[in-house]
Amino acid sequence: MNFHGTEVRQKAVTLLRGGARNADVARQFNVPPGTVSYWKHMDRAKRGECPGKHDPKCPRCDGRDLDEQAYSYLLGLYLGDGHISHYSEHRVPNLMVTCADSWPGLMDDCEQAMRAVFPDNSVCRVRKTGCRNVKVYSKHLHCLFPQHGPGKKHNRSIVLAPWQQEIVDARPWEFIRGLIHSDGCRITNWTTRLVAGERKRYEYPRYFFANKSDDIRKLFSDTLDKVGVEWTTLARGSDPFNISVARRASVALMDAHVGPKY
């Protein structure tokens, strides 16, 4: 198939005019998504339907209101499973958080948080095997996530800016929830006890958070301290990458504010 043939382009434009999604059209005709976007733009320009310059305001640069609850959650997701990249063919960078198909509710929460923090920007889901990449595009991503930098997070310093720390202090549970939803889990452990001469199975819930970055683990544990959750470091082998919450009262607090993934 000629990717840029007139017949293919016209069929694609017809579908786009009918409301078809760019990604679906690109997949149907095996055409790069960027090409489909260009065809749609040129068709709209030809018909005089292009909007004016898109210039969303930034809470840091322009003083726009920021949904701090959504931001605290999204910050936790970003520090855990998110990353910012800027592809050469795109005008602006994107923040991407990978969400497993096993947790559709988590995926919805992630998208809602992105839309709340970036109400005037494009948010989408990109299908991958066993997961979706939830993405938002904005030229102000580096303003709102100054932790971005070259290389992996655990190979560089991760420190919250004073304004970010203020938000986390005001919305600690949302931050904890975002970190658990990205790099944590709630599991059920079990053991056996001898009761009146009979061995019985005993189950108890437990939360884990695992991250290679010492700084990110400290942000997590410091925030747990502030909300009264007791935690311990659980080393697997010689790597102390796991934080465990197992005491009954602390698990009850986590259940009330975080809960299992869904």
C-alpha positions in Angstrom: 0.0 0.0 0.0 1.2 3.5 -0.8 1.0 5.2 2.5 0.7 8.7 1.0 -1.5 7.7 -2.0 -4.4 10.1 -2.8 -7.0 7.3 -2.5 -5.8 6.3 1.0 -5.6 9.9 2.1 -9.1 10.6 0.9 -10.5 7.6 2.6 -8.8 8.5 5.8 -10.0 12.1 5.7 -13.6 10.9 5.1 -13.4 8.8 8.3 -11.8 11.7 10.2 -14.6 14.0 9.2 -17.1 11.4 10.5 -15.5 11.6 13.9 -13.1 8.6 13.8 -10.1 8.8 16.1 -6.7 9.5 14.6 -5.2 6.4 16.2 -7.9 4.2 14.7 -7.5 5.6 11.2 -3.7 5.2 11.4 -4.1 1.6 12.5 -6.7 0.8 9.8 -4.5 2.1 6.9 -1.2 1.3 8.4 -0.2 5.0 8.3 2.0 6.8 10.9 -0.2 8.7 13.4 1.7 11.9 12.7 0.7 11.6 9.0 -2.9 11.2 9.9 -2.8 14.3 12.2 -1.2 16.2 9.3 -4.0 15.1 6.9 -6.6 16.1 9.4 -5.0 19.5 10.0 -4.7 20.3 6.3 -8.3 19.2 5.6 -9.6 21.5 8.4 -7.4 24.4 7.3 -8.8 24.0 3.7 -12.3 24.2 5.1 -11.5 27.1 7.4 -12.1 25.1 10.6 -8.7 25.5 12.3 -9.0 27.1 15.7 -6.7 30.0 16.8 -3.3 29.5 18.4 -3.5 27.0 21.2 -1.7 28.4 24.2 -2.8 26.8 27.5 -1.8 28.7 30.6 0.6 27.3 33.2 0.2 27.4 37.0 3.9 28.2 37.4 4.4 30.6 34.5 1.0 32.3 34.3 -0.5 31.8 37.8 -3.4 29.5 36.5 -5.2 27.7 39.3 -3.8 24.2 39.9 -6.0 21.3 41.1 -3.6 20.4 44.0 -5.4 17.1 44.9 -5.1 15.8 41.4 -1.5 17.1 41.1 -0.4 15.4 44.3 -1.7 12.1 43.0 -0.2 12.6 39.5 3.2 13.5 41.1 3.2 10.2 42.9 2.4 8.4 39.6 5.1 10.3 37.8 7.8 9.5 40.4 6.9 5.9 40.3 6.0 4.8 36.8 6.0 8.0 34.7 8.5 9.7 32.5 8.7 12.7 30.3 10.0 12.5 26.7 10.1 14.8 23.7 9.9 13.1 20.3 11.5 15.0 17.5 8.3 14.9 15.4 6.2 16.4 18.2 6.1 20.1 19.0 5.9 19.6 22.8 7.0 17.0 25.3 4.7 14.4 26.8 4.2 12.8 30.2 3.5 9.1 30.0 2.3 6.8 32.8 2.1 3.1 32.0 -1.0 1.4 33.4 -1.6 -2.4 33.3 -4.8 -3.6 31.8 -5.4 -5.5 35.0 -6.2 -2.2 36.8 -8.8 -0.3 34.6 -9.9 1.9 37.6 -6.3 3.0 38.1 -6.1 3.9 34.4 -9.2 6.0 34.7 -7.9 7.8 37.8 -4.6 8.5 36.0 -6.4 10.0 33.0 -8.7 12.0 35.2 -5.8 13.4 37.2 -4.0 14.4 33.9 -7.1 16.2 32.7 -7.6 18.0 36.0 -4.0 19.2 36.1 -3.8 20.0 32.4 -7.5 21.0 31.5 -6.6 22.6 28.2 -4.2 19.9 26.9 -4.5 16.7 24.9 -4.7 13.5 26.9 -4.8 10.1 25.3 -4.3 6.4 25.8 -1.9 4.4 23.6 -2.6 0.7 23.5 0.3 -1.7 24.2 0.5 -5.4 24.9 -1.1 -5.9 28.4 -1.1 -2.2 29.2 -2.0 1.4 28.1 0.3 4.4 28.1 -1.7 7.3 29.4 -0.2 10.5 28.0 -0.6 14.2 28.2 1.2 16.7 26.0 2.2 20.1 27.3 5.1 22.5 26.8 4.9 23.3 30.5 5.6 19.7 31.8 9.1 20.7 32.9 7.6 23.6 34.9 5.3 21.2 36.8 7.7 18.3 37.1 11.2 19.8 37.7 12.5 16.4 38.7 12.7 15.5 35.0 16.3 15.0 33.7 18.5 12.7 31.6 18.8 9.1 32.6 16.8 7.0 35.1 15.4 8.5 38.2 17.4 6.3 40.6 20.7 7.6 39.0 20.0 11.2 39.7 18.9 13.3 42.7 15.1 13.6 43.2 14.2 16.5 45.4 10.8 18.2 45.6 10.7 22.0 45.0 9.4 24.0 48.0 6.0 24.6 46.2 5.7 20.8 45.5 6.5 20.0 49.1 3.7 22.3 50.3 1.2 20.5 48.1 2.3 17.1 49.3 2.1 18.3 52.9 -1.4 19.5 52.3 -2.5 16.4 50.3 -0.3 13.6 51.7 -2.7 10.8 51.1 -3.1 11.6 47.4 0.7 11.5 47.0 0.9 8.2 48.9 -1.9 6.8 46.7 -0.1 7.8 43.5 3.1 6.1 44.6 1.3 2.9 45.7 -0.7 2.9 42.4 2.6 3.1 40.4 5.2 1.2 42.3 3.3 -0.4 45.2 0.7 -3.0 46.0 -1.6 -4.5 48.7 -1.2 -8.2 49.2 -2.4 -10.8 51.6 0.3 -12.7 53.5 -0.4 -15.9 55.4 1.2 -18.0 58.1 0.1 -20.9 60.3 -0.3 -21.0 64.1 -0.8 -23.8 66.5 -4.1 -23.1 68.4 -5.3 -25.7 71.0 -3.1 -28.3 69.4 -4.5 -27.6 65.9 -2.5 -25.8 63.2 -4.6 -23.0 61.6 -4.0 -20.7 58.7 -3.8 -17.0 59.5 -4.0 -14.3 56.8 -3.2 -10.6 57.1 -2.9 -7.8 54.6 0.2 -5.8 53.9 1.3 -2.9 51.7 4.6 -2.9 49.7 6.3 -0.1 47.9 9.4 -0.8 45.8 11.6 1.7 44.0 15.4 1.8 43.3 15.7 5.5 44.0 16.8 6.2 47.6 15.3 9.7 47.3 11.8 8.5 46.1 11.7 5.9 48.8 12.5 8.6 51.4 9.8 10.9 50.0 7.4 8.0 50.4 8.5 7.0 54.0 8.7 10.7 55.1 5.1 11.2 54.0 4.0 8.0 55.8 5.6 9.4 58.9 3.5 12.6 58.6 0.2 10.7 58.4 1.1 8.3 61.3 1.8 5.1 59.2 4.5 2.8 60.6 6.7 1.2 58.1 9.8 -1.0 57.8 12.5 -1.5 55.1 12.4 -5.0 53.7 15.7 -6.0 52.0 15.5 -8.7 49.3 19.1 -10.0 49.0 21.3 -7.0 49.7 19.1 -4.3 48.1 16.8 -2.4 50.5 14.4 -1.3 47.8 11.2 -2.4 49.5 9.1 -0.5 52.1 6.6 -2.6 54.0 3.5 -1.5 56.0 2.3 -4.5 58.0 1.1 -3.3 61.4 -2.7 -3.6 61.8 -3.4 0.0 62.7 -1.2 1.3 59.8 -2.8 -1.1 57.3 -6.2 0.1 58.4 -5.1 3.7 57.7 -3.8 2.7 54.3 -7.0 0.9 53.6 -9.1 3.9 54.5 -7.1 6.3 52.2 -5.5 4.1 49.5 -6.9 0.6 49.3 -5.9 -2.1 46.8 -5.5 -1.4 43.1 -8.6 -1.9 41.0 
